[in-house]
């Protein structure tokens, strides 16, 4: 009778074993076979290249430990103390590191894919080429970290802090950057395609050459940001703050900048064909040589804007405020200017046949160079 039921009994006992029984060899040695290393003091210990996968290291003390090349996949490291730890080339895929303290750690080329780093302290880490795709970094503190060429595709950095963080050439495609705090962060040449950065705070950030096509940055604060050569084509930028931002040579084709704040921004040589600037605040913008063909600028405030040699062919400037704007030598063929305020504007040398019925031209300089007495009828030319 016993022999008859023995196989079934053994099978039942096997599945009843605790999950941690399958942890790595070194985790078993250190824990006496239980894999339970909670709160254990391993500060300064050399565990380089060892297998600690699946270990329970919650609240463990690992300050200054050498874990380079170690396997910590699926390990539990919540609340662990890991300041100045060496995790270069380590594997931590799907590990749990909530509230972990990793300040000044060495994390170069480490694999943190799919990890949970909620509220982790990652200040001043050195993590060139770190893999963080699909990781949870919500409310994590990454201030002054060095993460050049980091891979963060699909990661969540919602509410995280990256002030003064170095993320040049990082890959952040489809990342969640909502409410991110990143004043003066360095994201030069980073890939930000399709990121959700609504409400992000990137004041004074270096975003030169970033690829942010189709990004959603509605309501984000990029006051004084450096965006020279950035690709923001098709981006959702409604209500964005770009005051004093440098957008020279940027691509804004078909981007939505409705209600955007662009006061004193530099838009020289920007490419913004078919972009939507309706009701945008654009006082004192510098947009020499800007390509704004077919752009929608209805109701935009362009007081004292500099648009010399700008291409405005087929643009819609109905009801726009262009008071004292500089439009010398601009191309304005088929531009809609009905209801626009051009008082004091300088249109000398402007070329094209604009529709300006109802526009206010008091004190303006007409394309011929003559001062307007209220209109420039017959002066629009090709």
C-alpha positions in Angstrom: 0.0 0.0 0.0 2.8 2.4 0.9 4.7 1.7 -2.3 1.5 2.4 -4.2 1.1 6.0 -2.8 4.9 6.9 -2.4 5.4 8.5 -5.9 2.4 10.8 -5.4 3.5 11.7 -1.9 7.0 12.6 -3.1 5.6 14.7 -5.9 3.4 16.6 -3.4 6.3 17.2 -1.1 8.4 18.6 -4.0 5.8 21.2 -5.0 5.3 22.1 -1.3 8.9 23.2 -1.0 9.4 27.0 -0.5 10.1 29.0 -3.7 13.5 30.2 -2.4 14.8 26.6 -2.4 15.7 27.3 -6.1 18.2 30.1 -5.5 21.8 30.3 -6.7 24.6 28.2 -5.3 26.3 31.0 -3.4 23.1 32.2 -1.9 22.5 28.7 -0.5 26.0 28.5 0.9 25.7 31.9 2.7 22.3 31.1 4.0 22.8 27.4 5.0 20.5 26.3 2.2 17.5 28.5 3.0 18.3 31.4 0.6 17.2 33.7 3.4 19.8 36.4 3.8 17.5 39.1 5.1 19.4 41.7 7.1 22.7 39.9 6.7 25.8 42.0 7.0 27.9 41.5 3.9 29.5 44.9 3.8 32.8 44.9 1.9 32.6 41.2 1.0 33.9 40.0 -2.3 31.1 38.2 -4.1 32.2 38.9 -7.6 31.0 36.5 -10.2 28.9 34.5 -7.7 25.4 33.2 -8.2 23.0 34.9 -5.8 20.0 34.7 -8.1 16.7 34.4 -6.3 18.2 35.2 -2.9 16.2 37.1 -0.3 18.6 40.0 0.6 16.0 42.4 1.9 17.5 44.9 4.3 20.9 43.3 3.8 24.0 45.4 4.4 26.1 45.3 1.3 27.9 48.7 1.5 31.1 48.6 -0.5 30.7 45.0 -1.5 32.1 43.7 -4.7 29.3 42.1 -6.8 30.8 42.7 -10.2 29.7 40.1 -12.7 27.5 38.5 -10.0 24.0 37.0 -10.8 21.3 38.6 -8.7 18.5 37.9 -11.1 15.1 37.8 -9.4 16.7 38.5 -6.1 14.9 40.5 -3.4 16.9 43.5 -2.4 14.2 45.8 -1.1 15.5 48.3 1.5 19.1 46.9 1.1 22.1 49.2 1.9 24.3 49.1 -1.2 26.1 52.4 -1.2 29.4 52.3 -3.2 28.8 48.7 -4.2 30.4 47.4 -7.4 27.8 45.9 -9.7 29.7 46.3 -13.0 28.4 43.7 -15.5 26.1 42.2 -12.8 22.8 40.6 -13.7 19.8 41.8 -11.8 17.0 41.1 -14.2 13.5 41.1 -12.6 15.1 41.8 -9.2 13.2 43.7 -6.5 15.1 46.8 -5.3 12.4 49.1 -3.9 13.8 51.8 -1.6 17.3 50.4 -2.1 20.3 52.6 -1.3 22.7 52.6 -4.2 24.3 56.0 -3.9 27.7 56.2 -5.6 27.5 52.6 -6.8 29.4 51.4 -9.9 26.8 50.0 -12.3 28.4 50.1 -15.7 26.9 47.6 -18.2 24.8 46.0 -15.4 21.5 44.4 -16.5 18.6 45.9 -14.6 15.9 45.0 -17.2 12.4 44.6 -15.7 13.6 45.5 -12.2 11.6 47.3 -9.6 13.6 50.4 -8.4 10.7 52.3 -6.9 12.0 55.2 -4.8 15.6 53.9 -5.1 18.4 56.2 -4.1 20.7 56.2 -7.2 22.4 59.5 -6.7 25.8 59.9 -8.2 26.0 56.4 -9.6 28.3 55.6 -12.4 26.3 53.6 -14.9 27.5 53.9 -18.5 25.6 51.6 -20.8 23.4 50.3 -18.0 20.4 48.3 -19.2 17.2 49.5 -17.6 14.6 48.7 -20.3 11.1 48.3 -18.9 12.4 49.0 -15.3 10.3 50.8 -12.7 12.1 53.9 -11.6 9.1 55.8 -10.4 10.1 58.5 -7.8 13.7 57.2 -7.9 16.5 59.7 -7.1 19.0 59.8 -9.9 20.5 63.2 -9.3 24.0 63.8 -10.7 24.2 60.2 -12.0 26.4 59.4 -14.9 24.4 57.3 -17.3 25.8 57.9 -20.8 24.3 55.6 -23.4 21.9 54.0 -20.8 19.1 51.9 -22.3 15.8 52.9 -20.7 13.3 51.9 -23.4 9.8 51.6 -22.0 11.0 52.4 -18.4 8.9 54.4 -16.0 10.6 57.4 -14.5 7.4 59.1 -13.5 8.1 61.6 -10.7 11.8 60.6 -10.7 14.6 63.2 -10.1 17.4 63.5 -12.7 18.7 67.0 -12.0 22.2 67.4 -13.4 22.1 63.8 -14.5 24.3 62.8 -17.5 22.1 60.8 -20.0 23.7 61.7 -23.3 23.0 59.3 -26.1 20.6 57.4 -23.8 17.7 55.4 -25.3 14.4 56.3 -23.8 11.9 55.3 -26.5 8.4 55.1 -25.1 9.5 55.8 -21.6 7.1 57.4 -19.0 8.6 60.7 -18.1 5.5 62.3 -16.6 6.2 64.8 -13.8 10.0 64.1 -14.2 12.2 66.6 -12.4 15.3 67.2 -14.5 16.5 70.8 -14.3 19.8 71.1 -16.1 19.9 67.4 -17.0 22.1 66.4 -19.9 20.3 64.4 -22.5 22.3 65.4 -25.6 21.6 63.2 -28.6 19.2 61.0 -26.5 16.4 59.1 -28.2 13.1 60.3 -26.8 10.8 59.0 -29.5 7.2 58.6 -28.3 8.0 59.4 -24.7 5.2 60.5 -22.4 6.7 63.6 -20.8 3.5 65.4 -19.8 4.3 67.9 -17.0 8.0 67.1 -17.0 10.3 69.8 -15.5 13.4 70.1 -17.7 14.2 73.7 -17.2 17.7 74.6 -18.6 18.2 71.0 -19.7 20.6 70.1 -22.5 18.5 68.4 -25.2 20.6 69.2 -28.2 20.1 66.8 -31.1 17.5 64.7 -29.3 15.1 62.6 -31.3 11.7 63.3 -29.8 9.5 62.6 -32.7 5.9 61.9 -31.7 6.8 62.7 -28.1 4.0 63.9 -25.8 5.4 66.9 -23.8 2.1 68.7 -23.1 2.5 71.2 -20.3 6.2 70.4 -19.8 8.6 73.1 -18.6 11.6 73.5 -20.9 12.3 77.1 -20.0 15.8 78.0 -21.2 16.4 74.5 -22.5 18.9 73.8 -25.2 17.2 72.1 -28.2 19.4 73.0 -31.0 19.0 70.5 -33.9 16.3 68.5 -31.9 13.7 66.5 -33.8 10.3 67.3 -32.4 8.3 66.5 -35.6 4.7 65.4 -34.9 5.2 66.0 -31.2 2.4 67.0 -28.8 3.6 70.3 -27.3 0.4 72.0 -26.3 0.9 74.4 -23.4 4.6 73.7 -23.3 7.0 76.3 -21.7 9.8 77.1 -24.1 10.6 80.6 -22.9 14.2 81.6 -23.8 14.8 78.1 -25.3 17.3 77.6 -28.0 15.6 75.8 -30.9 18.0 76.7 -33.7 17.8 74.2 -36.6 15.2 72.1 -34.8 12.5 70.1 -36.6 8.9 71.0 -35.7 7.1 69.8 -38.7 3.4 69.1 -37.9 4.1 69.5 -34.2 1.2 70.8 -32.1 2.4 73.9 -30.1 -1.1 75.4 -29.5 -1.0 77.7 -26.4 2.8 77.2 -26.1 4.9 79.7 -24.3 7.8 80.7 -26.6 8.7 84.2 -25.4 12.2 85.2 -26.4 12.9 81.7 -27.8 15.4 81.3 -30.6 13.9 79.7 -33.7 16.5 80.5 -36.3 16.4 78.1 -39.3 13.7 76.0 -37.5 11.8 73.6 -39.8 8.1 73.9 -38.7 6.1 73.2 -41.9 2.4 72.6 -41.0 3.1 73.2 -37.3 0.2 74.4 -35.1 1.1 77.6 -33.2 -2.5 78.7 -32.6 -2.7 81.2 -29.6 1.0 80.7 -28.8 2.9 83.3 -26.9 5.8 84.2 -29.2 6.8 87.7 -28.2 10.4 88.7 -29.1 11.1 85.3 -30.7 14.1 85.3 -33.1 13.1 83.3 -36.1 15.3 84.4 -39.0 15.2 82.0 -41.9 12.6 79.9 -40.2 10.6 77.6 -42.4 7.0 78.1 -41.4 5.2 77.1 -44.7 1.5 76.2 -44.1 2.0 76.8 -40.3 -1.1 77.7 -38.4 -0.4 80.9 -36.4 -3.9 82.1 -35.9 -4.2 84.2 -32.8 -0.5 83.9 -32.0 1.2 86.8 -30.2 4.3 87.7 -32.2 4.9 91.2 -30.9 8.4 92.4 -31.8 9.2 88.9 -33.3 12.1 88.8 -35.7 11.1 86.9 -38.8 13.6 88.2 -41.3 13.9 86.0 -44.4 11.4 83.6 -42.9 9.4 81.4 -45.2 5.7 81.9 -44.4 4.2 80.8 -47.7 0.6 79.6 -47.2 0.8 80.2 -43.5 -2.3 81.3 -41.6 -1.8 84.4 -39.5 -5.4 85.5 -39.1 -5.9 87.6 -36.0 -2.2 87.2 -35.0 -0.5 90.0 -33.2 2.5 91.1 -35.2 2.8 94.6 -33.8 6.4 95.9 -34.4 7.5 92.6 -35.8 10.4 92.4 -38.2 9.3 90.7 -41.4 11.9 92.1 -43.8 12.5 90.0 -46.9 10.1 87.4 -45.6 8.3 85.1 -48.1 4.6 85.7 -47.6 3.0 84.2 -50.7 -0.6 83.3 -50.1 -0.3 84.2 -46.4 -3.5 84.9 -44.6 -3.3 88.1 -42.7 -6.9 89.0 -42.3 -7.6 90.6 -39.0 -3.9 90.6 -38.0 -2.3 93.4 -36.1 0.7 94.7 -38.1 1.0 98.1 -36.5 4.5 99.3 -36.7 5.7 96.1 -38.4 8.5 96.2 -40.9 7.6 94.4 -44.2 10.2 95.9 -46.4 11.3 93.6 -49.1 8.7 91.0 -48.2 7.7 88.9 -51.3 4.4 87.3 -52.1 0.7 88.0 -52.5 -0.8 88.1 -49.1 -4.4 88.3 -48.2 -4.5 91.3 -45.7 -8.1 92.5 -45.7 -9.0 93.9 -42.4 -5.4 93.8 -41.2 -4.2 96.8 -39.1 -1.2 98.3 -40.8 -1.0 101.7 -39.1 2.7 102.8 -39.0 3.9 99.7 -40.7 6.6 99.7 -43.4 5.2 98.2 -46.6 7.1 95.8 -48.9 8.1 98.8 -51.0 9.8 100.5 -48.1 7.0 103.1 -47.9 5.4 103.9 -44.6 1.8 102.7 -44.5 -1.1 105.1 -43.9 -3.4 102.3 -43.0 -2.8 99.7 -45.8 -0.3 98.5 -48.3 -2.7 97.8 -51.2 -1.1 96.9 -54.4 2.3 96.5 -52.8 2.3 92.7 -52.2 4.5 91.2 -54.9 6.3 88.1 -55.9 
